[in-house]
Amino acid sequence: MHDGRTIIYRASTGDCGSCQLKSKCTPNMSFRKIPRDVHEDARDATRALMGTPEFAKSRNERKKVEMRFAHLKTLHGFERMRLRGLSGARDEFHLAAIVQNLKTLANYIWRPLLNIPVACVA
């Protein structure tokens, strides 16, 4: 275990010495050292799913949600909780979500009126 997040695999000199790929794999060393993240198995499983249509749909839905959080942080100044406790944080987050939903609703409902003839009263 290295730095708490990385596992370093080391092959012995005997294993590498008899391998046909040694000249390509370890040209300057007598053995192979491979760093691997602790969570690499989860990453491998995700990489296997990347080509599927379900993964693409999930990624698109995730982008929408993550963009909402980004707007909360940048446009509404929601970088940290100001109320204490779990119930305070829940209430504050609900208020921020209500603001976002009202803003979205206002954008859908309100449209500027264009090219409407004005009746002249003589």
DSSP file with accessible surface (Angstrom, degrees, kcal/mol):
  #  RESIDUE AA STRUCTURE BP1 BP2  ACC     N-H-->O    O-->H-N    N-H-->O    O-->H-N    TCO  KAPPA ALPHA  PHI   PSI    X-CA   Y-CA   Z-CA
    1    1 A M              0   0  156      0, 0.0     2,-0.4     0, 0.0     6,-0.2   0.000 360.0 360.0 360.0 128.0    0.0    0.0    0.0
    2    2 A H  B >>  -A    6   0A 105      4,-3.9     4,-2.2     1,-0.1     3,-1.3  -0.980 360.0 -15.3-122.7 128.6    1.5    3.3   -1.0
    3    3 A D  T 34 S-     0   0  111     -2,-0.4    -1,-0.1     1,-0.3     4,-0.1   0.634 109.8 -81.1  54.2  18.5    0.0    6.7    0.2
    4    4 A G  T 34 S+     0   0   56      2,-0.3    -1,-0.3     1,-0.1     3,-0.1   0.389 128.3  58.9  79.7  -8.1   -3.2    4.9    1.3
    5    5 A R  T <4 S+     0   0  132     -3,-1.3    33,-2.6     1,-0.2     2,-0.4   0.548  91.6  65.5-126.1 -16.3   -4.7    4.9   -2.2
    6    6 A T  E  <  -AB   2  37A  25     -4,-2.2    -4,-3.9    31,-0.2     2,-0.5  -0.943  55.6-158.2-122.0 133.9   -2.3    3.0   -4.4
    7    7 A I  E     - B   0  36A  56     29,-3.5    29,-2.6    -2,-0.4     2,-0.6  -0.922  15.7-148.9-104.8 130.4   -1.3   -0.7   -4.4
    8    8 A I  E     - B   0  35A  45     -2,-0.5     2,-0.4    27,-0.2    -2,-0.0  -0.902   6.9-157.8-105.1 118.5    2.0   -1.4   -6.1
    9    9 A Y  E     - B   0  34A 125     25,-2.8    25,-3.0    -2,-0.6     2,-0.5  -0.806   8.9-167.4 -92.1 133.8    2.4   -4.8   -7.7
   10   10 A R  E     - B   0  33A 162     -2,-0.4     2,-0.3    23,-0.2    23,-0.2  -0.985   8.8-150.4-125.0 128.7    5.9   -6.0   -8.3
   11   11 A A        -     0   0   33     21,-2.6    21,-0.2    -2,-0.5     2,-0.0  -0.701  27.2-112.7 -91.0 147.5    6.9   -8.9  -10.4
   12   12 A S     >  -     0   0   60     -2,-0.3     4,-2.1    19,-0.1     5,-0.2  -0.329  22.2-113.5 -77.1 161.7    9.9  -10.9   -9.5
   13   13 A T  H  > S+     0   0   80      1,-0.2     4,-2.5     2,-0.2     5,-0.2   0.880 117.4  55.7 -62.2 -36.1   13.0  -11.0  -11.7
   14   14 A G  H  > S+     0   0   56      1,-0.2     4,-1.2     2,-0.2    -1,-0.2   0.882 107.0  49.3 -65.1 -38.9   12.5  -14.7  -12.4
   15   15 A D  H  4 S+     0   0  109      1,-0.2     4,-0.3     2,-0.2    -1,-0.2   0.920 117.1  40.3 -65.9 -43.2    9.0  -14.0  -13.7
   16   16 A C  H >< S+     0   0   15     -4,-2.1     3,-0.8     1,-0.2    -2,-0.2   0.816 106.9  64.1 -76.4 -30.6   10.1  -11.2  -16.0
   17   17 A G  H 3< S+     0   0   51     -4,-2.5    -1,-0.2     1,-0.2    -2,-0.2   0.867 106.4  42.0 -64.2 -34.4   13.3  -12.9  -17.1
   18   18 A S  T 3< S+     0   0  103     -4,-1.2    -1,-0.2    -5,-0.2     2,-0.2   0.500  91.7 109.2 -91.9  -1.3   11.5  -15.8  -18.9
   19   19 A C    X   -     0   0   62     -3,-0.8     3,-0.9    -4,-0.3     4,-0.2  -0.518  63.3-144.8 -80.7 141.7    8.8  -13.6  -20.4
   20   20 A Q  T 3  S+     0   0  189      1,-0.2     3,-0.4    -2,-0.2    -1,-0.1   0.739  99.5  54.5 -74.2 -23.1    8.8  -13.0  -24.2
   21   21 A L  T >> S+     0   0  106      1,-0.2     4,-2.8     2,-0.1     3,-0.9   0.315  74.2 107.4 -93.3   9.3    7.5   -9.4  -23.8
   22   22 A K  H <> S+     0   0   60     -3,-0.9     4,-2.4     1,-0.3    -1,-0.2   0.886  74.0  56.2 -58.6 -39.2   10.3   -8.3  -21.4
   23   23 A S  H 34 S+     0   0   92     -3,-0.4    -1,-0.3     1,-0.2    -2,-0.1   0.844 117.0  35.9 -64.9 -30.0   12.0   -6.2  -23.9
   24   24 A K  H <4 S+     0   0  174     -3,-0.9    -2,-0.2    -4,-0.1    -1,-0.2   0.831 123.5  42.3 -87.7 -35.7    8.8   -4.2  -24.5
   25   25 A C  H  < S+     0   0   53     -4,-2.8    -3,-0.2     1,-0.2    -2,-0.2   0.923 132.1  12.6 -81.5 -47.0    7.5   -4.2  -20.9
   26   26 A T     <  +     0   0    7     -4,-2.4     3,-0.4    -5,-0.3    -1,-0.2  -0.612  67.5 158.6-132.6  74.1   10.7   -3.6  -18.9
   27   27 A P  S    S+     0   0   86      0, 0.0    -1,-0.1     0, 0.0    -2,-0.1   0.842  81.7  30.0 -70.4 -30.0   13.4   -2.4  -21.2
   28   28 A N  S    S+     0   0  155     -5,-0.0     2,-0.3     0, 0.0    -5,-0.1   0.373 115.9  59.9-110.5   3.0   15.5   -0.7  -18.5
   29   29 A M        -     0   0   91     -3,-0.4    -3,-0.1     1,-0.1     3,-0.0  -0.887  69.1-135.0-131.1 161.5   14.7   -2.8  -15.4
   30   30 A S  S    S+     0   0   59     -2,-0.3     2,-0.3     2,-0.0   -14,-0.2   0.571  91.9  28.1 -90.8 -10.0   15.0   -6.4  -14.4
   31   31 A F  S    S-     0   0   66    -15,-0.1     2,-0.4   -16,-0.1   -19,-0.1  -0.915  81.0-110.7-142.4 170.9   11.4   -6.5  -12.9
   32   32 A R        -     0   0   92     -2,-0.3   -21,-2.6   -21,-0.2     2,-0.5  -0.882  21.1-168.6-109.2 134.7    8.1   -4.8  -13.5
   33   33 A K  E     -B   10   0A 106     -2,-0.4   -23,-0.2   -23,-0.2   -25,-0.0  -0.988   8.1-175.6-124.2 120.2    6.4   -2.4  -11.0
   34   34 A I  E     -B    9   0A  74    -25,-3.0   -25,-2.8    -2,-0.5     2,-0.3  -0.951  14.2-149.9-121.7 116.1    2.8   -1.5  -11.6
   35   35 A P  E     -B    8   0A  91      0, 0.0     2,-0.4     0, 0.0   -27,-0.2  -0.651  19.8-177.8 -81.0 137.2    0.9    1.1   -9.5
   36   36 A R  E     -B    7   0A  72    -29,-2.6   -29,-3.5    -2,-0.3    -2,-0.0  -0.994  25.3-119.9-139.2 129.9   -2.8    0.4   -9.2
   37   37 A D  E >   -B    6   0A  23     -2,-0.4     3,-1.6   -31,-0.2   -31,-0.2  -0.310  23.3-120.7 -66.2 151.2   -5.5    2.5   -7.4
   38   38 A V  T 3  S+     0   0   55    -33,-2.6     3,-0.4     1,-0.3    -1,-0.1   0.864 114.7  45.1 -61.0 -34.8   -7.4    0.8   -4.6
   39   39 A H  T 3> S+     0   0  115    -34,-0.3     4,-1.7     1,-0.2     3,-0.3   0.113  76.7 114.2 -97.3  20.7  -10.7    1.5   -6.5
   40   40 A E  H <>  +     0   0   28     -3,-1.6     4,-2.7     1,-0.2    -1,-0.2   0.819  69.7  61.7 -65.1 -28.7   -9.4    0.3   -9.9
   41   41 A D  H  > S+     0   0  115     -3,-0.4     4,-2.1    -4,-0.2    -1,-0.2   0.928 105.1  47.3 -62.5 -41.9  -11.8   -2.6   -9.9
   42   42 A A  H  > S+     0   0   61     -3,-0.3     4,-2.1     1,-0.2    -1,-0.2   0.897 111.9  50.9 -65.7 -37.7  -14.8   -0.2   -9.8
   43   43 A R  H  X S+     0   0  106     -4,-1.7     4,-2.7     2,-0.2    -2,-0.2   0.896 108.3  51.8 -65.9 -40.0  -13.2    1.8  -12.6
   44   44 A D  H  X S+     0   0   63     -4,-2.7     4,-1.8     2,-0.2    -2,-0.2   0.910 109.1  50.2 -62.4 -41.1  -12.7   -1.3  -14.7
   45   45 A A  H  X S+     0   0   58     -4,-2.1     4,-1.1     1,-0.2    -2,-0.2   0.911 112.2  47.8 -64.0 -39.3  -16.4   -2.2  -14.3
   46   46 A T  H  X S+     0   0   68     -4,-2.1     4,-0.8     1,-0.2     3,-0.4   0.904 108.7  53.3 -68.3 -41.4  -17.4    1.3  -15.3
   47   47 A R  H >< S+     0   0  126     -4,-2.7     3,-0.5     1,-0.2     4,-0.3   0.863 105.4  55.4 -61.2 -34.2  -15.1    1.2  -18.4
   48   48 A A  H 3< S+     0   0   81     -4,-1.8     3,-0.4     1,-0.2    -1,-0.2   0.831 110.4  45.7 -67.4 -29.4  -16.8   -2.1  -19.4
   49   49 A L  H >< S+     0   0   99     -4,-1.1     3,-1.8    -3,-0.4     6,-0.4   0.576  86.4  94.3 -87.4  -9.7  -20.2   -0.3  -19.3
   50   50 A M  T << S+     0   0  104     -4,-0.8    -1,-0.2    -3,-0.5    -2,-0.1   0.785  81.4  52.0 -60.2 -29.6  -19.1    2.8  -21.2
   51   51 A G  T 3  S+     0   0   79     -3,-0.4    -1,-0.3    -4,-0.3    -2,-0.1   0.573  88.4 100.6 -84.9  -5.8  -20.1    1.6  -24.6
   52   52 A T  S <> S-     0   0   45     -3,-1.8     4,-1.6     1,-0.1     3,-0.2  -0.428  76.3-127.0 -83.6 152.5  -23.7    0.7  -23.7
   53   53 A P  H  > S+     0   0  100      0, 0.0     4,-2.3     0, 0.0     5,-0.2   0.832 109.9  59.9 -65.8 -29.0  -26.7    2.9  -24.5
   54   54 A E  H  > S+     0   0  136      1,-0.2     4,-2.5     2,-0.2     5,-0.2   0.893 103.6  50.8 -64.9 -38.5  -27.8    2.7  -20.8
   55   55 A F  H  > S+     0   0   34     -6,-0.4     4,-2.7     2,-0.2    -1,-0.2   0.910 109.1  50.9 -65.1 -41.4  -24.5    4.3  -19.8
   56   56 A A  H  X S+     0   0   31     -4,-1.6     4,-2.3     2,-0.2    -2,-0.2   0.917 111.4  48.0 -62.6 -41.8  -25.0    7.1  -22.3
   57   57 A K  H  X S+     0   0  132     -4,-2.3     4,-2.2     2,-0.2    -2,-0.2   0.932 112.6  48.5 -64.4 -43.7  -28.5    7.7  -20.9
   58   58 A S  H  X S+     0   0   53     -4,-2.5     4,-2.5     1,-0.2    -2,-0.2   0.907 110.4  51.8 -62.9 -41.1  -27.2    7.7  -17.3
   59   59 A R  H  X S+     0   0   97     -4,-2.7     4,-2.2     1,-0.2    -1,-0.2   0.923 109.5  49.4 -63.6 -41.7  -24.4   10.1  -18.2
   60   60 A N  H  X S+     0   0   79     -4,-2.3     4,-1.4     1,-0.2    -1,-0.2   0.904 112.6  47.0 -64.9 -40.7  -26.8   12.5  -19.9
   61   61 A E  H  X S+     0   0  100     -4,-2.2     4,-1.7     1,-0.2    -1,-0.2   0.894 110.8  52.7 -67.5 -37.6  -29.1   12.5  -16.8
   62   62 A R  H  X S+     0   0   99     -4,-2.5     4,-2.9     1,-0.2     5,-0.2   0.889 104.4  56.5 -64.7 -37.4  -26.2   12.9  -14.5
   63   63 A K  H  X S+     0   0  120     -4,-2.2     4,-2.1     1,-0.2    -1,-0.2   0.893 105.1  52.0 -61.2 -39.8  -25.0   16.0  -16.5
   64   64 A K  H  X S+     0   0  148     -4,-1.4     4,-1.6     2,-0.2    -1,-0.2   0.936 113.3  43.1 -63.1 -45.8  -28.4   17.6  -15.9
   65   65 A V  H  X S+     0   0   83     -4,-1.7     4,-1.9     1,-0.2    -2,-0.2   0.932 114.0  50.0 -67.4 -44.2  -28.3   17.1  -12.2
   66   66 A E  H  X S+     0   0  116     -4,-2.9     4,-2.2     1,-0.2    -1,-0.2   0.858 107.3  55.2 -65.5 -31.9  -24.6   18.1  -11.9
   67   67 A M  H  X S+     0   0  104     -4,-2.1     4,-2.5    -5,-0.2    -1,-0.2   0.887 104.7  54.3 -67.7 -35.7  -25.3   21.3  -13.9
   68   68 A R  H  X S+     0   0   96     -4,-1.6     4,-2.2     2,-0.2    -2,-0.2   0.924 109.4  47.0 -61.4 -44.8  -28.1   22.2  -11.3
   69   69 A F  H  X S+     0   0  101     -4,-1.9     4,-2.2     2,-0.2    -2,-0.2   0.898 110.3  53.2 -65.1 -38.1  -25.6   21.9   -8.5
   70   70 A A  H  X S+     0   0   38     -4,-2.2     4,-2.8     1,-0.2     5,-0.3   0.924 109.7  48.0 -63.0 -41.4  -23.0   24.0  -10.4
   71   71 A H  H  X>S+     0   0   71     -4,-2.5     4,-1.8     1,-0.2     5,-1.3   0.883 108.5  54.9 -65.9 -38.6  -25.6   26.7  -10.9
   72   72 A L  H  <5S+     0   0    4     -4,-2.2     6,-2.4    -5,-0.2     4,-0.4   0.925 114.1  41.3 -58.0 -43.3  -26.5   26.6   -7.2
   73   73 A K  H  <5S+     0   0  116     -4,-2.2     4,-0.4     4,-0.2    -2,-0.2   0.931 126.0  30.0 -72.7 -45.3  -22.9   27.1   -6.3
   74   74 A T  H  <5S+     0   0  104     -4,-2.8    -3,-0.2    -5,-0.2    -2,-0.2   0.928 128.6  31.0 -86.5 -45.2  -21.9   29.8   -8.9
   75   75 A L  T  <5S+     0   0  106     -4,-1.8    -3,-0.2    -5,-0.3    -2,-0.1   0.821 128.8  34.0 -86.0 -31.8  -25.1   31.8   -9.6
   76   76 A H  S   <S-     0   0   71     -5,-1.3    -1,-0.2    -4,-0.4    -3,-0.1   0.379 100.9-120.5-108.3   3.1  -26.9   31.5   -6.2
   77   77 A G        +     0   0   32     -4,-0.4     2,-1.2    -6,-0.2     3,-0.4   0.819  58.0 150.7  64.9  32.8  -23.8   31.6   -3.9
   78   78 A F        +     0   0   31     -6,-2.4    -1,-0.2     1,-0.2    -4,-0.1  -0.416  18.1 128.9 -95.6  59.5  -24.7   28.2   -2.4
   79   79 A E  S    S+     0   0  151     -2,-1.2     2,-0.3     1,-0.2    -1,-0.2   0.767  73.0  11.3 -87.2 -26.5  -21.2   27.2   -1.6
   80   80 A R  S    S-     0   0  189     -3,-0.4    -1,-0.2    -7,-0.1     2,-0.2  -0.993  81.5 -99.1-149.9 157.0  -21.7   26.2    2.0
   81   81 A M        -     0   0   81     -2,-0.3     8,-0.1     1,-0.1     7,-0.0  -0.525  24.3-172.3 -76.6 139.4  -24.5   25.6    4.5
   82   82 A R        +     0   0  161     -2,-0.2     2,-0.3     6,-0.1    -1,-0.1   0.627  65.1  72.7-104.7 -21.3  -25.4   28.5    6.8
   83   83 A L  S    S-     0   0   92      5,-0.2     2,-0.2     2,-0.1     6,-0.0  -0.732  81.8-121.0 -94.8 149.2  -27.9   26.7    9.0
   84   84 A R     >  +     0   0  235     -2,-0.3     4,-0.7     4,-0.1    -2,-0.1  -0.538  64.9  20.2 -91.4 154.1  -26.7   24.1   11.6
   85   85 A G  H  > S-     0   0   54     -2,-0.2     4,-2.2     3,-0.2     5,-0.2   0.090  92.9 -73.3  81.6 167.1  -27.6   20.5   11.8
   86   86 A L  H  > S+     0   0  130      2,-0.2     4,-2.5     1,-0.2     5,-0.2   0.913 130.8  49.7 -66.1 -41.3  -29.1   18.0    9.4
   87   87 A S  H  > S+     0   0   72      2,-0.2     4,-2.6     1,-0.2    -1,-0.2   0.898 111.1  50.3 -68.4 -36.2  -32.6   19.5    9.5
   88   88 A G  H  X S+     0   0    8     -4,-0.7     4,-2.6     2,-0.2    -1,-0.2   0.924 112.0  47.1 -65.0 -43.4  -31.1   23.0    8.9
   89   89 A A  H  X S+     0   0   23     -4,-2.2     4,-2.6     2,-0.2    -2,-0.2   0.912 112.4  50.4 -64.4 -40.2  -29.1   21.8    5.9
   90   90 A R  H  X S+     0   0  118     -4,-2.5     4,-2.5     2,-0.2    -2,-0.2   0.935 112.2  47.0 -62.8 -45.7  -32.2   20.0    4.5
   91   91 A D  H  X S+     0   0   88     -4,-2.6     4,-2.3     2,-0.2    -2,-0.2   0.921 113.0  48.7 -63.0 -42.7  -34.3   23.1    4.9
   92   92 A E  H  X S+     0   0   22     -4,-2.6     4,-2.1     1,-0.2    -1,-0.2   0.913 112.2  48.1 -65.6 -40.4  -31.7   25.3    3.3
   93   93 A F  H  X S+     0   0   68     -4,-2.6     4,-2.6     1,-0.2    -1,-0.2   0.908 109.9  52.6 -67.6 -39.3  -31.2   22.9    0.4
   94   94 A H  H  X S+     0   0  100     -4,-2.5     4,-2.5     2,-0.2    -2,-0.2   0.906 108.7  50.5 -62.9 -40.2  -35.0   22.7   -0.1
   95   95 A L  H  X S+     0   0  112     -4,-2.3     4,-2.2     2,-0.2    -1,-0.2   0.919 111.0  48.5 -62.7 -41.5  -35.2   26.5   -0.3
   96   96 A A  H  X S+     0   0   15     -4,-2.1     4,-2.2     1,-0.2    -2,-0.2   0.907 111.6  49.8 -65.8 -38.7  -32.4   26.6   -2.9
   97   97 A A  H  X S+     0   0   26     -4,-2.6     4,-2.6     2,-0.2    -2,-0.2   0.894 108.9  52.5 -67.3 -37.5  -34.2   23.8   -4.9
   98   98 A I  H  X S+     0   0   87     -4,-2.5     4,-2.7     2,-0.2     5,-0.2   0.924 108.1  51.5 -63.4 -41.8  -37.4   25.8   -4.8
   99   99 A V  H  X S+     0   0   72     -4,-2.2     4,-2.3     1,-0.2    -2,-0.2   0.938 111.5  47.1 -60.2 -44.9  -35.6   28.8   -6.1
  100  100 A Q  H  X S+     0   0   18     -4,-2.2     4,-2.5     1,-0.2    -1,-0.2   0.915 112.6  48.7 -63.4 -43.9  -34.2   26.8   -9.0
  101  101 A N  H  X S+     0   0  101     -4,-2.6     4,-2.6     2,-0.2    -1,-0.2   0.903 111.8  48.8 -65.6 -40.0  -37.5   25.3   -9.8
  102  102 A L  H  X S+     0   0  105     -4,-2.7     4,-2.6     2,-0.2    -1,-0.2   0.899 111.0  51.1 -65.5 -38.7  -39.3   28.6   -9.8
  103  103 A K  H  X S+     0   0   87     -4,-2.3     4,-2.0    -5,-0.2    -2,-0.2   0.928 111.8  46.8 -63.3 -43.6  -36.7   30.1  -12.0
  104  104 A T  H  X S+     0   0   35     -4,-2.5     4,-1.7     2,-0.2    -2,-0.2   0.924 112.6  50.0 -63.9 -43.3  -37.0   27.2  -14.5
  105  105 A L  H  X S+     0   0   91     -4,-2.6     4,-2.5     1,-0.2     5,-0.3   0.918 109.1  51.6 -62.3 -42.5  -40.8   27.5  -14.4
  106  106 A A  H  X S+     0   0   52     -4,-2.6     4,-2.5     1,-0.2    -1,-0.2   0.894 108.0  52.3 -62.9 -37.6  -40.6   31.3  -15.0
  107  107 A N  H  < S+     0   0   95     -4,-2.0    -1,-0.2     1,-0.2    -2,-0.2   0.847 112.6  45.3 -67.9 -32.3  -38.4   30.7  -18.0
  108  108 A Y  H  < S+     0   0  163     -4,-1.7    -2,-0.2    -5,-0.1    -1,-0.2   0.874 120.4  38.0 -76.1 -38.7  -40.9   28.2  -19.5
  109  109 A I  H  < S+     0   0  123     -4,-2.5     2,-0.6    -5,-0.2    -2,-0.2   0.932 104.1  69.9 -80.6 -47.1  -43.9   30.3  -18.9
  110  110 A W     <  +     0   0  179     -4,-2.5    -1,-0.1    -5,-0.3     0, 0.0  -0.607  56.0 162.1 -83.5 119.7  -42.7   33.8  -19.6
  111  111 A R        -     0   0  150     -2,-0.6     2,-0.1     0, 0.0    -3,-0.0  -1.000  41.3-111.6-131.1 136.8  -42.0   34.5  -23.3
  112  112 A P        -     0   0   77      0, 0.0     2,-0.5     0, 0.0    -2,-0.0  -0.403  32.3-119.4 -67.7 141.6  -41.6   38.0  -24.7
  113  113 A L        -     0   0  146     -2,-0.1     2,-0.4     3,-0.0     3,-0.2  -0.734  34.5-167.6 -84.3 125.5  -44.4   38.9  -27.1
  114  114 A L        -     0   0  132     -2,-0.5     0, 0.0     1,-0.2     0, 0.0  -0.891  56.1  -0.2-118.9 142.2  -43.1   39.7  -30.6
  115  115 A N  S    S+     0   0  165     -2,-0.4    -1,-0.2     1,-0.2    -2,-0.0   0.883  73.9 159.6  55.4  46.1  -44.7   41.3  -33.6
  116  116 A I        -     0   0  100     -3,-0.2    -1,-0.2     0, 0.0     2,-0.1  -0.894  40.8-124.7 -98.6 121.4  -48.1   41.9  -32.1
  117  117 A P        -     0   0  122      0, 0.0     2,-0.5     0, 0.0     0, 0.0  -0.422  19.7-137.4 -66.8 138.4  -50.0   44.6  -34.0
  118  118 A V        -     0   0  130     -2,-0.1     2,-0.3     1,-0.0     0, 0.0  -0.847  16.0-126.3 -98.6 128.8  -51.2   47.5  -31.8
  119  119 A A        -     0   0   89     -2,-0.5     2,-0.5     1,-0.0    -1,-0.0  -0.576  20.7-138.0 -76.1 131.0  -54.7   48.8  -32.5
  120  120 A C        -     0   0  128     -2,-0.3     2,-0.6     2,-0.0    -1,-0.0  -0.766   9.3-152.3 -90.9 130.8  -54.9   52.5  -33.1
  121  121 A V              0   0  143     -2,-0.5    -2,-0.0     0, 0.0     0, 0.0  -0.916 360.0 360.0-105.2 119.8  -57.7   54.3  -31.5
  122  122 A A              0   0  147     -2,-0.6    -2,-0.0     0, 0.0     0, 0.0  -0.597 360.0 360.0-102.0 360.0  -58.7   57.4  -33.4
